[in-house]
Amino acid sequence: MKKKIITLASVTMMLLAGCANINQATQKNAESESSRAKVAQPTTNQLSNQFYRALIMDGKYQVSKTRGATLSLNTGFNLRNFESGLIELSRAVFPTNQYFFREGQVIDATTTNQWVARKSEKNPDGLNPEDNGEIDASKRNPYYLAQILEQDFMIQTENNYELGGISIGLAMNSVDYYTAGDKDAEQEISNEEMLKQAKSIANTVLTRLRQNDALKTVPIVFGIFKQAPKDDIGGGVYILEATSVEGTEITNWTNMNQKIVVLPLIDGNPTEESSAFENFRTEVQNFFPNLSGVTAKVYYQENAPKKMVVNIMTQFYGESEIIALAQHVTDVANKYLPKATPVEVRISSINGMEAFLMQDTAQGVFTYHVFD
């Protein structure tokens, strides 16, 4: 195959043009902050200090400029963890009582698609490596970066609202799924290589954002999300985070040390949480043998449980049966499930969620609500 020869001057012009286009896009998006901020109003109510109040623009909720992009992640479990995890990570830097939330408005869809794609002659700004033409998993260049998520955090000034911080989530593949000829194939990516690529990509994204004059000194949080394989119903977790106050390089990263354990355990040593759940599950299923399934996810931070979410699927949805089940589950949850860990129990049928239980950790008791 003949290779197209391009002069150094041409290459330089292409690269400069690419950077200029990206800078113009983010510059335009950021510069329009002030004009939009004049008509911004926050939501009046804040459900709890775990949630941000949202900014309403022109009486409407402003959706992300890349709305729908995260649907490209390989499972809904990864999608939920990617989005909610970035919010949780951001709370430590942008307190909910000082900042207002707005979906990403700086990086637009075109720019995101260019960055997530492979680097090539036509797309010099791609953050994934060039296609080397190989289909053998031991030889090909994988897609390391799966998706980019932006969340904006606004602060109130004397007369309006302005951008006070940005959080960027980088979803990285632990397995790259691809097609080799007419067959589905997959390529595992080592944790070491994934982290190396993630840090490099984060610095590149940071450099590009800082080219925008409006973002020179805006704090930017980066979260590195490890996307779980397709068959992992727990979903992925954030494994690294860092904050850039200014400048174009991140040198200090913090390990998140998060994990999600799906219950009941298939293998491994029992834990206090798994044993408590197994007692709960057994008693609930003995009382209602026609349940389709009782499962749970335990979210750990630094090896300590920070949340448990229990899902109960039922084949019936008659009101009296749902009420009876919710009452019994409340009794059993109060008896067995951890007292010091926030616990949610969701009872669902084919029609959707039928009942919801939440534990008041201060009092150590569950309350429930049955949906009409």
Secondary structure, 3 states (H helix, E strand, C coil): CCCCCCCHHHHHHHHHHHHHHHHHHHHHHHHCHHHHHCCEEECCCCCCCCCCEEEEECCEECCCCCCCHHHHCCCHHHHHHHHHHHHHHHHCCCCCCCCEEEECCCCCHHHHHHHHCECCCCCCCCCECCCCCCCCCCCCCCCCEEEEEEEEEEEECCCCEEEEEEEEEEEEECEEEEEECCEEEEEECCHHHHHHHHHHHHHHHHHHHHCCHHHCCCCEEEEEEEECCCCCCCCCEEEEEEEECCCCCCCCCEECCEEEEEECCCCCCCCHHHHHHHHHHHHHHHHCCCEEEEEEEEEEECCEEEEEEEEEEECCCCHHHHHHHHHHHHHHHHHHCCCCCCEEEEEEECCEEEEEEEEECCCCEEEEEECC
